[in-house]
């Protein structure tokens, strides 16, 4: 009984060590590369087909409007979402890989099996991280946008109950509202209070008929209030494609590099090891392989990352979503674009920021795996000294 309790305690301790190391390594990797992610998002969202943004311009804009702290706007949401998402990615991959290897004499996984397992793992990661990415990305975009003054204007103007219910503290642009009133003033049968009548309609909450700016709808309560709970899954379609491709390519490349390093090391061994014998590799080699795999996977899935980023920066109020549902609105674009969530207007900007994303994913994967090995080694050695 005592031996059973000791074994159970030891297993719980080992699990806690690996969980702590995984969470710490994910947070560290994201913290070191988050400025690259912020610049990448600004380039993806702020670029157009005729005026692409550069990395220098994106960083200068963030530093000018929000300071150096603006480079880390939304980091908490990313750290939380990535900790859960990366855990789901690697956990799902290990489960599916174990299913493929079940009943085999040798502990071997083919590249096609690694790709399929990685795609399933990417789907699990995408479902978990999508709500966190929405708030994170809007915070990043807000750091590169001029500060809004609607909170101070609220003290001077009376806000209609409808607007207050949809987006607390928001007031329509007076110039846009006056312009809309002037356009309707040419009608013969005019309302006695045209301005008040327009403000009673949710479609005119901004005064111009367009939805509010993404900088005004960046907090989680505001997003849920204006766009509804379903908005937390916006961008899921391109996110599923992006993360499934990323997971499949990442684990395929990592498995290929791992097998190549094992075969290279086995050449100089005497006697030659058998196929079922595990050949240890240096943590540094495994870490470099993970970094290279992350960069390759980022390049393969980048166009869908741009589609998701631009989709998350589109404010769609819930009354507009309901209107589209009643009118049976169809997504524009070809069948492939509709399935993958790519908007036809974004075709020429899909690869903007690809270099930044390759660098971010490569460095993040390198730091994640390397710091994981280091933290586990330190915690295990310290635990052995205490026991």
C-alpha positions as YAML, in Angstrom:
chain: A
units: angstrom
residues:
- id: 1
  name: UNK
  ca: [0.00, 0.00, 0.00]
- id: 2
  name: UNK
  ca: [2.83, 2.38, 0.88]
- id: 3
  name: UNK
  ca: [4.66, 1.52, -2.34]
- id: 4
  name: UNK
  ca: [1.49, 2.20, -4.34]
- id: 5
  name: UNK
  ca: [1.08, 5.60, -2.70]
- id: 6
  name: UNK
  ca: [4.72, 6.46, -3.36]
- id: 7
  name: UNK
  ca: [4.41, 5.46, -7.02]
- id: 8
  name: UNK
  ca: [1.23, 7.51, -7.36]
- id: 9
  name: UNK
  ca: [2.89, 10.53, -5.74]
- id: 10
  name: UNK
  ca: [5.90, 10.16, -8.01]
- id: 11
  name: UNK
  ca: [3.72, 10.02, -11.11]
- id: 12
  name: UNK
  ca: [1.79, 13.10, -10.00]
- id: 13
  name: UNK
  ca: [5.06, 14.92, -9.36]
- id: 14
  name: UNK
  ca: [6.42, 14.04, -12.80]
- id: 15
  name: UNK
  ca: [3.15, 15.15, -14.44]
- id: 16
  name: UNK
  ca: [3.26, 18.45, -12.55]
- id: 17
  name: UNK
  ca: [6.88, 19.01, -13.60]
- id: 18
  name: UNK
  ca: [6.09, 18.47, -17.28]
- id: 19
  name: UNK
  ca: [2.94, 20.63, -17.10]
- id: 20
  name: UNK
  ca: [4.85, 23.46, -15.42]
- id: 21
  name: UNK
  ca: [7.70, 23.18, -17.91]
- id: 22
  name: UNK
  ca: [5.29, 23.21, -20.86]
- id: 23
  name: UNK
  ca: [3.40, 26.28, -19.62]
- id: 24
  name: UNK
  ca: [6.62, 28.13, -18.86]
- id: 25
  name: UNK
  ca: [8.23, 27.31, -22.20]
- id: 26
  name: UNK
  ca: [5.14, 28.36, -24.18]
- id: 27
  name: UNK
  ca: [4.92, 31.66, -22.30]
- id: 28
  name: UNK
  ca: [8.63, 32.35, -22.74]
- id: 29
  name: UNK
  ca: [8.57, 31.62, -26.46]
- id: 30
  name: UNK
  ca: [5.56, 33.87, -27.00]
- id: 31
  name: UNK
  ca: [7.03, 36.68, -24.87]
- id: 32
  name: UNK
  ca: [10.25, 36.78, -26.87]
- id: 33
  name: UNK
  ca: [8.51, 36.80, -30.24]
- id: 34
  name: UNK
  ca: [5.38, 38.83, -29.49]
- id: 35
  name: UNK
  ca: [6.71, 42.11, -31.01]
- id: 36
  name: UNK
  ca: [7.23, 40.21, -34.27]
- id: 37
  name: UNK
  ca: [3.65, 38.96, -34.07]
- id: 38
  name: UNK
  ca: [2.36, 42.50, -33.46]
- id: 39
  name: UNK
  ca: [4.25, 43.84, -36.49]
- id: 40
  name: UNK
  ca: [3.02, 40.92, -38.58]
- id: 41
  name: UNK
  ca: [-0.62, 41.58, -37.63]
- id: 42
  name: UNK
  ca: [-0.33, 45.31, -38.38]
- id: 43
  name: UNK
  ca: [1.13, 44.53, -41.81]
- id: 44
  name: UNK
  ca: [-1.57, 41.96, -42.60]
- id: 45
  name: UNK
  ca: [-4.46, 44.17, -41.52]
- id: 46
  name: UNK
  ca: [-3.15, 47.59, -42.57]
- id: 47
  name: UNK
  ca: [-1.83, 46.68, -46.01]
- id: 48
  name: UNK
  ca: [-3.74, 47.00, -49.24]
- id: 49
  name: UNK
  ca: [-2.94, 45.75, -52.72]
- id: 50
  name: UNK
  ca: [-1.51, 49.13, -53.70]
- id: 51
  name: UNK
  ca: [0.04, 50.26, -50.39]
- id: 52
  name: UNK
  ca: [1.82, 47.45, -48.53]
- id: 53
  name: UNK
  ca: [3.20, 48.25, -45.09]
- id: 54
  name: UNK
  ca: [6.81, 47.56, -44.18]
- id: 55
  name: UNK
  ca: [8.05, 46.21, -40.87]
- id: 56
  name: UNK
  ca: [9.74, 49.50, -40.00]
- id: 57
  name: UNK
  ca: [6.58, 51.52, -40.66]
- id: 58
  name: UNK
  ca: [4.44, 49.12, -38.62]
- id: 59
  name: UNK
  ca: [6.78, 49.21, -35.62]
- id: 60
  name: UNK
  ca: [7.19, 52.99, -35.80]
- id: 61
  name: UNK
  ca: [3.43, 53.45, -35.90]
- id: 62
  name: UNK
  ca: [2.92, 51.29, -32.81]
- id: 63
  name: UNK
  ca: [5.71, 53.02, -30.89]
- id: 64
  name: UNK
  ca: [4.43, 56.48, -31.85]
- id: 65
  name: UNK
  ca: [0.80, 55.85, -30.87]
- id: 66
  name: UNK
  ca: [1.19, 53.45, -27.94]
- id: 67
  name: UNK
  ca: [4.84, 53.45, -26.95]
- id: 68
  name: UNK
  ca: [6.98, 50.38, -26.52]
- id: 69
  name: UNK
  ca: [4.32, 48.82, -24.29]
- id: 70
  name: UNK
  ca: [2.01, 48.78, -27.31]
- id: 71
  name: UNK
  ca: [4.13, 46.01, -28.80]
- id: 72
  name: UNK
  ca: [2.75, 43.74, -26.06]
- id: 73
  name: UNK
  ca: [-0.92, 44.73, -26.21]
- id: 74
  name: UNK
  ca: [-3.04, 41.59, -25.87]
- id: 75
  name: UNK
  ca: [-0.15, 39.40, -24.74]
- id: 76
  name: UNK
  ca: [-2.10, 37.98, -21.79]
- id: 77
  name: UNK
  ca: [-4.81, 36.63, -24.08]
- id: 78
  name: UNK
  ca: [-2.23, 35.05, -26.37]
- id: 79
  name: UNK
  ca: [-0.31, 33.48, -23.47]
- id: 80
  name: UNK
  ca: [-3.49, 31.92, -22.06]
- id: 81
  name: UNK
  ca: [-4.79, 30.74, -25.41]
- id: 82
  name: UNK
  ca: [-1.45, 29.39, -26.61]
- id: 83
  name: UNK
  ca: [-0.81, 27.53, -23.36]
- id: 84
  name: UNK
  ca: [-4.07, 25.66, -23.83]
- id: 85
  name: UNK
  ca: [-3.73, 25.38, -27.61]
- id: 86
  name: UNK
  ca: [-0.16, 24.09, -27.73]
- id: 87
  name: UNK
  ca: [-0.98, 21.59, -25.00]
- id: 88
  name: UNK
  ca: [-3.93, 20.38, -27.07]
- id: 89
  name: UNK
  ca: [-1.76, 20.23, -30.21]
- id: 90
  name: UNK
  ca: [0.97, 18.06, -28.74]
- id: 91
  name: UNK
  ca: [-1.44, 16.01, -26.63]
- id: 92
  name: UNK
  ca: [-3.71, 15.23, -29.57]
- id: 93
  name: UNK
  ca: [-0.71, 14.41, -31.76]
- id: 94
  name: UNK
  ca: [0.64, 11.92, -29.22]
- id: 95
  name: UNK
  ca: [-2.76, 10.25, -28.92]
- id: 96
  name: UNK
  ca: [-3.25, 9.91, -32.69]
- id: 97
  name: UNK
  ca: [0.38, 8.83, -33.19]
- id: 98
  name: UNK
  ca: [-0.03, 6.16, -30.50]
- id: 99
  name: UNK
  ca: [-3.12, 4.93, -32.35]
- id: 100
  name: UNK
  ca: [-1.12, 4.59, -35.58]
- id: 101
  name: UNK
  ca: [1.75, 2.77, -33.83]
- id: 102
  name: UNK
  ca: [-0.47, 0.44, -31.83]
- id: 103
  name: UNK
  ca: [0.34, -3.22, -32.43]
- id: 104
  name: UNK
  ca: [3.56, -2.62, -34.35]
- id: 105
  name: UNK
  ca: [6.77, -4.36, -33.49]
- id: 106
  name: UNK
  ca: [8.85, -1.23, -34.09]
- id: 107
  name: UNK
  ca: [8.20, 2.23, -32.68]
- id: 108
  name: UNK
  ca: [8.03, 3.85, -36.12]
- id: 109
  name: UNK
  ca: [5.73, 6.51, -37.58]
- id: 110
  name: UNK
  ca: [5.64, 7.18, -41.31]
- id: 111
  name: UNK
  ca: [5.64, 10.72, -42.66]
- id: 112
  name: UNK
  ca: [2.10, 10.41, -44.02]
- id: 113
  name: UNK
  ca: [0.89, 9.26, -40.61]
- id: 114
  name: UNK
  ca: [2.72, 12.14, -38.94]
- id: 115
  name: UNK
  ca: [1.04, 14.55, -41.36]
- id: 116
  name: UNK
  ca: [-2.44, 13.18, -40.62]
- id: 117
  name: UNK
  ca: [-1.84, 13.20, -36.88]
- id: 118
  name: UNK
  ca: [-0.55, 16.77, -37.12]
- id: 119
  name: UNK
  ca: [-3.63, 17.89, -39.04]
- id: 120
  name: UNK
  ca: [-5.93, 16.46, -36.36]
- id: 121
  name: UNK
  ca: [-3.81, 18.14, -33.69]
- id: 122
  name: UNK
  ca: [-4.02, 21.46, -35.55]
- id: 123
  name: UNK
  ca: [-7.81, 21.27, -35.66]
- id: 124
  name: UNK
  ca: [-7.93, 20.77, -31.88]
- id: 125
  name: UNK
  ca: [-5.60, 23.73, -31.36]
- id: 126
  name: UNK
  ca: [-7.61, 26.01, -33.65]
- id: 127
  name: UNK
  ca: [-10.92, 25.38, -31.89]
- id: 128
  name: UNK
  ca: [-9.38, 26.23, -28.51]
- id: 129
  name: UNK
  ca: [-7.37, 29.32, -29.49]
- id: 130
  name: UNK
  ca: [-9.83, 31.11, -31.81]
- id: 131
  name: UNK
  ca: [-11.70, 33.11, -29.09]
- id: 132
  name: UNK
  ca: [-8.41, 34.20, -27.51]
- id: 133
  name: UNK
  ca: [-7.00, 35.26, -30.88]
- id: 134
  name: UNK
  ca: [-9.99, 37.52, -31.52]
- id: 135
  name: UNK
  ca: [-9.39, 39.67, -28.43]
- id: 136
  name: UNK
  ca: [-5.60, 39.51, -28.83]
- id: 137
  name: UNK
  ca: [-5.61, 40.64, -32.43]
- id: 138
  name: UNK
  ca: [-8.00, 43.54, -31.84]
- id: 139
  name: UNK
  ca: [-5.81, 44.74, -28.99]
- id: 140
  name: UNK
  ca: [-2.82, 44.66, -31.34]
- id: 141
  name: UNK
  ca: [-4.68, 46.64, -34.00]
- id: 142
  name: UNK
  ca: [-5.80, 49.18, -31.39]
- id: 143
  name: UNK
  ca: [-2.16, 49.77, -30.43]
- id: 144
  name: UNK
  ca: [-1.51, 51.06, -33.97]
- id: 145
  name: UNK
  ca: [-4.68, 53.16, -34.20]
- id: 146
  name: UNK
  ca: [-5.26, 56.72, -32.93]
- id: 147
  name: UNK
  ca: [-6.93, 56.79, -29.50]
- id: 148
  name: UNK
  ca: [-10.69, 57.15, -29.59]
- id: 149
  name: UNK
  ca: [-12.33, 60.01, -27.75]
- id: 150
  name: UNK
  ca: [-15.81, 58.57, -27.49]
- id: 151
  name: UNK
  ca: [-15.52, 58.05, -23.72]
- id: 152
  name: UNK
  ca: [-14.95, 61.77, -23.17]
- id: 153
  name: UNK
  ca: [-17.66, 62.71, -25.67]
- id: 154
  name: UNK
  ca: [-20.09, 60.58, -23.72]
- id: 155
  name: UNK
  ca: [-20.08, 63.11, -20.90]
- id: 156
  name: UNK
  ca: [-21.25, 65.88, -23.21]
- id: 157
  name: UNK
  ca: [-23.90, 64.06, -25.24]
- id: 158
  name: UNK
  ca: [-26.95, 62.02, -24.44]
- id: 159
  name: UNK
  ca: [-26.58, 58.46, -25.69]
- id: 160
  name: UNK
  ca: [-29.69, 56.68, -26.90]
- id: 161
  name: UNK
  ca: [-30.65, 53.54, -24.93]
- id: 162
  name: UNK
  ca: [-30.28, 51.38, -28.03]
- id: 163
  name: UNK
  ca: [-26.67, 52.41, -28.67]
- id: 164
  name: UNK
  ca: [-25.89, 52.16, -24.95]
- id: 165
  name: UNK
  ca: [-27.20, 48.59, -24.96]
- id: 166
  name: UNK
  ca: [-25.23, 47.55, -28.04]
- id: 167
  name: UNK
  ca: [-21.93, 49.28, -27.25]
- id: 168
  name: UNK
  ca: [-21.61, 50.91, -23.87]
- id: 169
  name: UNK
  ca: [-20.16, 54.42, -23.98]
- id: 170
  name: UNK
  ca: [-20.24, 54.78, -27.76]
- id: 171
  name: UNK
  ca: [-21.63, 57.89, -29.48]
- id: 172
  name: UNK
  ca: [-22.06, 58.39, -33.23]
- id: 173
  name: UNK
  ca: [-19.81, 60.68, -35.18]
- id: 174
  name: UNK
  ca: [-21.54, 64.06, -35.29]
- id: 175
  name: UNK
  ca: [-20.19, 64.98, -38.73]
- id: 176
  name: UNK
  ca: [-21.27, 61.69, -40.28]
- id: 177
  name: UNK
  ca: [-24.69, 61.94, -38.65]
- id: 178
  name: UNK
  ca: [-25.23, 65.50, -39.90]
- id: 179
  name: UNK
  ca: [-24.19, 64.44, -43.40]
- id: 180
  name: UNK
  ca: [-26.75, 61.61, -43.35]
- id: 181
  name: UNK
  ca: [-29.44, 64.01, -42.12]
- id: 182
  name: UNK
  ca: [-28.59, 66.45, -44.93]
- id: 183
  name: UNK
  ca: [-28.94, 63.68, -47.51]
- id: 184
  name: UNK
  ca: [-32.40, 62.80, -46.21]
- id: 185
  name: UNK
  ca: [-33.52, 66.41, -45.86]
- id: 186
  name: UNK
  ca: [-34.42, 66.54, -49.56]
- id: 187
  name: UNK
  ca: [-37.33, 64.13, -49.01]
- id: 188
  name: UNK
  ca: [-40.81, 65.61, -49.13]
- id: 189
  name: UNK
  ca: [-42.25, 63.75, -46.14]
- id: 190
  name: UNK
  ca: [-39.60, 64.35, -43.50]
- id: 191
  name: UNK
  ca: [-39.57, 63.27, -39.91]
- id: 192
  name: UNK
  ca: [-39.90, 66.09, -37.42]
- id: 193
  name: UNK
  ca: [-36.83, 64.86, -35.53]
- id: 194
  name: UNK
  ca: [-34.66, 63.30, -38.22]
- id: 195
  name: UNK
  ca: [-31.56, 63.04, -36.03]
- id: 196
  name: UNK
  ca: [-33.36, 61.27, -33.21]
- id: 197
  name: UNK
  ca: [-35.11, 58.95, -35.64]
- id: 198
  name: UNK
  ca: [-31.82, 57.90, -37.24]
- id: 199
  name: UNK
  ca: [-30.24, 57.22, -33.86]
- id: 200
  name: UNK
  ca: [-33.12, 54.88, -33.02]
- id: 201
  name: UNK
  ca: [-31.97, 52.46, -35.73]
- id: 202
  name: UNK
  ca: [-28.99, 50.22, -34.90]
- id: 203
  name: UNK
  ca: [-27.71, 50.43, -38.48]
- id: 204
  name: UNK
  ca: [-27.08, 54.16, -37.94]
- id: 205
  name: UNK
  ca: [-25.32, 53.84, -34.60]
- id: 206
  name: UNK
  ca: [-22.15, 55.34, -36.11]
- id: 207
  name: UNK
  ca: [-24.02, 58.04, -37.98]
- id: 208
  name: UNK
  ca: [-22.87, 56.86, -41.40]
- id: 209
  name: UNK
  ca: [-24.36, 53.37, -41.65]
- id: 210
  name: UNK
  ca: [-21.01, 51.59, -41.33]
- id: 211
  name: UNK
  ca: [-20.21, 49.43, -38.27]
- id: 212
  name: UNK
  ca: [-18.07, 50.84, -35.45]
- id: 213
  name: UNK
  ca: [-14.31, 50.78, -35.78]
- id: 214
  name: UNK
  ca: [-12.43, 47.76, -34.51]
- id: 215
  name: UNK
  ca: [-10.64, 50.01, -32.02]
- id: 216
  name: UNK
  ca: [-13.99, 50.68, -30.32]
- id: 217
  name: UNK
  ca: [-14.90, 46.98, -30.16]
- id: 218
  name: UNK
  ca: [-11.77, 45.43, -28.73]
- id: 219
  name: UNK
  ca: [-12.76, 44.46, -25.18]
- id: 220
  name: UNK
  ca: [-14.43, 41.09, -24.60]
- id: 221
  name: UNK
  ca: [-17.66, 42.55, -23.07]
- id: 222
  name: UNK
  ca: [-18.00, 44.98, -26.00]
- id: 223
  name: UNK
  ca: [-17.48, 42.19, -28.54]
- id: 224
  name: UNK
  ca: [-20.14, 40.00, -26.95]
- id: 225
  name: UNK
  ca: [-22.57, 42.92, -26.53]
- id: 226
  name: UNK
  ca: [-22.36, 44.20, -30.11]
- id: 227
  name: UNK
  ca: [-21.53, 41.08, -32.13]
- id: 228
  name: UNK
  ca: [-22.95, 38.28, -29.99]
- id: 229
  name: UNK
  ca: [-21.44, 35.11, -28.57]
- id: 230
  name: UNK
  ca: [-21.06, 33.58, -32.03]
- id: 231
  name: UNK
  ca: [-18.41, 36.20, -32.85]
- id: 232
  name: UNK
  ca: [-15.98, 34.38, -30.56]
- id: 233
  name: UNK
  ca: [-15.71, 31.73, -33.28]
- id: 234
  name: UNK
  ca: [-15.23, 34.22, -36.12]
- id: 235
  name: UNK
  ca: [-12.34, 33.24, -38.34]
- id: 236
  name: UNK
  ca: [-12.71, 29.59, -37.39]
- id: 237
  name: UNK
  ca: [-12.92, 28.48, -41.02]
- id: 238
  name: UNK
  ca: [-9.53, 29.90, -42.15]
- id: 239
  name: UNK
  ca: [-8.16, 29.08, -38.69]
- id: 240
  name: UNK
  ca: [-8.98, 25.39, -39.09]
- id: 241
  name: UNK
  ca: [-7.26, 25.28, -42.48]
- id: 242
  name: UNK
  ca: [-4.27, 27.27, -41.20]
- id: 243
  name: UNK
  ca: [-3.68, 25.23, -38.06]
- id: 244
  name: UNK
  ca: [-4.33, 21.86, -39.71]
- id: 245
  name: UNK
  ca: [-1.76, 22.65, -42.42]
- id: 246
  name: UNK
  ca: [0.64, 24.07, -39.84]
- id: 247
  name: UNK
  ca: [0.30, 21.03, -37.59]
- id: 248
  name: UNK
  ca: [0.65, 18.56, -40.45]
- id: 249
  name: UNK
  ca: [3.72, 20.23, -41.97]
- id: 250
  name: UNK
  ca: [5.31, 20.90, -38.56]
- id: 251
  name: UNK
  ca: [5.15, 17.33, -37.30]
- id: 252
  name: UNK
  ca: [6.02, 15.88, -40.72]
- id: 253
  name: UNK
  ca: [9.14, 18.04, -41.00]
- id: 254
  name: UNK
  ca: [10.08, 17.36, -37.38]
- id: 255
  name: UNK
  ca: [9.65, 13.60, -37.83]
- id: 256
  name: UNK
  ca: [11.67, 13.70, -41.07]
- id: 257
  name: UNK
  ca: [14.53, 15.65, -39.47]
- id: 258
  name: UNK
  ca: [14.44, 13.44, -36.38]
- id: 259
  name: UNK
  ca: [14.65, 10.27, -38.48]
- id: 260
  name: UNK
  ca: [17.45, 11.75, -40.60]
- id: 261
  name: UNK
  ca: [19.47, 12.63, -37.48]
- id: 262
  name: UNK
  ca: [18.89, 9.16, -36.03]
- id: 263
  name: UNK
  ca: [20.03, 7.47, -39.27]
- id: 264
  name: UNK
  ca: [23.09, 9.73, -39.47]
- id: 265
  name: UNK
  ca: [24.06, 8.94, -35.90]
- id: 266
  name: UNK
  ca: [23.51, 5.20, -36.39]
- id: 267
  name: UNK
  ca: [26.05, 5.09, -39.25]
- id: 268
  name: UNK
  ca: [28.99, 5.60, -36.93]
- id: 269
  name: UNK
  ca: [27.80, 3.19, -34.23]
- id: 270
  name: UNK
  ca: [29.34, -0.24, -33.80]
- id: 271
  name: UNK
  ca: [27.43, -2.52, -33.66]
- id: 272
  name: UNK
  ca: [24.66, -1.02, -35.77]
- id: 273
  name: UNK
  ca: [21.55, -0.60, -33.58]
- id: 274
  name: UNK
  ca: [18.34, -2.42, -34.42]
- id: 275
  name: UNK
  ca: [15.19, -0.64, -35.58]
- id: 276
  name: UNK
  ca: [13.41, -1.03, -32.23]
- id: 277
  name: UNK
  ca: [16.32, 0.46, -30.30]
- id: 278
  name: UNK
  ca: [15.99, 4.11, -29.27]
- id: 279
  name: UNK
  ca: [18.97, 6.25, -30.24]
- id: 280
  name: UNK
  ca: [19.25, 9.36, -28.04]
- id: 281
  name: UNK
  ca: [19.76, 12.70, -29.73]
- id: 282
  name: UNK
  ca: [21.16, 15.86, -28.21]
- id: 283
  name: UNK
  ca: [18.51, 18.34, -27.00]
- id: 284
  name: UNK
  ca: [20.17, 21.07, -29.07]
- id: 285
  name: UNK
  ca: [19.73, 19.07, -32.29]
- id: 286
  name: UNK
  ca: [16.07, 18.37, -31.49]
- id: 287
  name: UNK
  ca: [15.57, 22.06, -30.68]
- id: 288
  name: UNK
  ca: [17.06, 23.22, -33.99]
- id: 289
  name: UNK
  ca: [14.88, 20.71, -35.83]
- id: 290
  name: UNK
  ca: [11.78, 22.10, -34.10]
- id: 291
  name: UNK
  ca: [12.71, 25.67, -35.03]
- id: 292
  name: UNK
  ca: [13.26, 24.77, -38.68]
- id: 293
  name: UNK
  ca: [10.00, 22.80, -38.76]
- id: 294
  name: UNK
  ca: [8.13, 25.78, -37.33]
- id: 295
  name: UNK
  ca: [9.45, 28.11, -40.02]
- id: 296
  name: UNK
  ca: [8.56, 25.69, -42.83]
- id: 297
  name: UNK
  ca: [5.06, 25.14, -41.42]
- id: 298
  name: UNK
  ca: [4.54, 28.90, -41.07]
- id: 299
  name: UNK
  ca: [5.43, 29.46, -44.73]
- id: 300
  name: UNK
  ca: [3.04, 26.71, -45.84]
- id: 301
  name: UNK
  ca: [0.06, 28.09, -43.90]
- id: 302
  name: UNK
  ca: [0.66, 31.84, -44.03]
- id: 303
  name: UNK
  ca: [-1.98, 32.83, -46.57]
- id: 304
  name: UNK
  ca: [-4.69, 31.37, -44.33]
- id: 305
  name: UNK
  ca: [-3.20, 33.21, -41.35]
- id: 306
  name: UNK
  ca: [-3.64, 36.49, -43.24]
- id: 307
  name: UNK
  ca: [-7.21, 35.56, -44.11]
- id: 308
  name: UNK
  ca: [-7.97, 34.86, -40.46]
- id: 309
  name: UNK
  ca: [-6.33, 38.07, -39.22]
- id: 310
  name: UNK
  ca: [-8.33, 40.21, -41.64]
- id: 311
  name: UNK
  ca: [-11.51, 38.33, -40.78]
- id: 312
  name: UNK
  ca: [-11.06, 38.92, -37.05]
- id: 313
  name: UNK
  ca: [-10.64, 42.65, -37.67]
- id: 314
  name: UNK
  ca: [-14.03, 42.91, -39.36]
- id: 315
  name: UNK
  ca: [-16.77, 44.14, -37.02]
- id: 316
  name: UNK
  ca: [-20.10, 42.47, -37.86]
- id: 317
  name: UNK
  ca: [-22.87, 43.53, -35.44]
- id: 318
  name: UNK
  ca: [-25.38, 40.86, -34.53]
- id: 319
  name: UNK
  ca: [-28.24, 42.67, -36.29]
- id: 320
  name: UNK
  ca: [-26.22, 42.56, -39.53]
- id: 321
  name: UNK
  ca: [-25.56, 38.84, -39.03]
- id: 322
  name: UNK
  ca: [-29.27, 38.26, -38.49]
- id: 323
  name: UNK
  ca: [-30.08, 40.27, -41.61]
- id: 324
  name: UNK
  ca: [-27.66, 38.17, -43.66]
- id: 325
  name: UNK
  ca: [-29.26, 35.02, -42.32]
- id: 326
  name: UNK
  ca: [-32.76, 36.13, -43.31]
- id: 327
  name: UNK
  ca: [-31.60, 37.22, -46.76]
- id: 328
  name: UNK
  ca: [-29.66, 33.94, -47.24]
- id: 329
  name: UNK
  ca: [-26.50, 35.90, -47.95]
- id: 330
  name: UNK
  ca: [-23.79, 33.90, -49.71]
- id: 331
  name: UNK
  ca: [-20.08, 34.36, -49.18]
- id: 332
  name: UNK
  ca: [-18.30, 35.99, -52.14]
- id: 333
  name: UNK
  ca: [-15.49, 34.28, -54.02]
- id: 334
  name: UNK
  ca: [-14.82, 30.91, -55.56]
- id: 335
  name: UNK
  ca: [-15.76, 27.64, -53.91]
- id: 336
  name: UNK
  ca: [-12.24, 27.20, -52.53]
- id: 337
  name: UNK
  ca: [-12.29, 30.73, -51.06]
- id: 338
  name: UNK
  ca: [-15.67, 30.14, -49.46]
- id: 339
  name: UNK
  ca: [-14.53, 26.86, -47.92]
- id: 340
  name: UNK
  ca: [-11.30, 28.28, -46.55]
- id: 341
  name: UNK
  ca: [-12.65, 31.68, -45.48]
- id: 342
  name: UNK
  ca: [-10.56, 33.80, -47.87]
- id: 343
  name: UNK
  ca: [-12.18, 37.03, -49.06]
- id: 344
  name: UNK
  ca: [-11.68, 37.78, -52.78]
- id: 345
  name: UNK
  ca: [-10.50, 41.32, -51.97]
- id: 346
  name: UNK
  ca: [-7.57, 39.88, -49.99]
- id: 347
  name: UNK
  ca: [-6.02, 37.85, -52.80]
- id: 348
  name: UNK
  ca: [-3.10, 40.22, -53.36]
- id: 349
  name: UNK
  ca: [-2.17, 40.62, -49.68]
- id: 350
  name: UNK
  ca: [-2.28, 37.00, -48.53]
- id: 351
  name: UNK
  ca: [1.51, 36.68, -48.32]
- id: 352
  name: UNK
  ca: [2.18, 40.01, -46.61]
- id: 353
  name: UNK
  ca: [4.24, 39.52, -43.47]
- id: 354
  name: UNK
  ca: [5.32, 35.98, -44.32]
- id: 355
  name: UNK
  ca: [8.93, 36.64, -43.32]
- id: 356
  name: UNK
  ca: [7.90, 37.90, -39.89]
- id: 357
  name: UNK
  ca: [5.67, 34.90, -39.29]
- id: 358
  name: UNK
  ca: [8.38, 32.45, -40.36]
- id: 359
  name: UNK
  ca: [10.83, 34.14, -37.98]
- id: 360
  name: UNK
  ca: [8.30, 34.23, -35.15]
- id: 361
  name: UNK
  ca: [7.22, 30.60, -35.50]
- id: 362
  name: UNK
  ca: [10.79, 29.38, -35.93]
- id: 363
  name: UNK
  ca: [12.14, 31.25, -32.91]
- id: 364
  name: UNK
  ca: [9.08, 30.41, -30.83]
- id: 365
  name: UNK
  ca: [9.35, 26.68, -31.60]
- id: 366
  name: UNK
  ca: [13.09, 26.76, -30.91]
- id: 367
  name: UNK
  ca: [12.60, 28.49, -27.54]
- id: 368
  name: UNK
  ca: [9.61, 26.31, -26.66]
- id: 369
  name: UNK
  ca: [11.39, 22.99, -27.13]
- id: 370
  name: UNK
  ca: [14.75, 24.17, -25.80]
- id: 371
  name: UNK
  ca: [13.36, 25.80, -22.66]
- id: 372
  name: UNK
  ca: [11.11, 22.77, -22.09]
- id: 373
  name: UNK
  ca: [14.11, 20.44, -22.01]
- id: 374
  name: UNK
  ca: [16.02, 22.86, -19.78]
- id: 375
  name: UNK
  ca: [13.19, 23.40, -17.29]
- id: 376
  name: UNK
  ca: [12.41, 19.69, -17.03]
- id: 377
  name: UNK
  ca: [16.09, 18.88, -16.49]
- id: 378
  name: UNK
  ca: [16.42, 21.52, -13.76]
- id: 379
  name: UNK
  ca: [13.22, 20.55, -11.96]
- id: 380
  name: UNK
  ca: [13.94, 16.82, -12.10]
- id: 381
  name: UNK
  ca: [17.51, 17.25, -10.84]
- id: 382
  name: UNK
  ca: [16.30, 19.51, -8.02]
- id: 383
  name: UNK
  ca: [13.61, 16.99, -7.09]
- id: 384
  name: UNK
  ca: [16.17, 14.20, -6.99]
- id: 385
  name: UNK
  ca: [18.38, 16.23, -4.65]
- id: 386
  name: UNK
  ca: [15.46, 16.88, -2.31]
- id: 387
  name: UNK
  ca: [14.53, 13.20, -2.17]
...
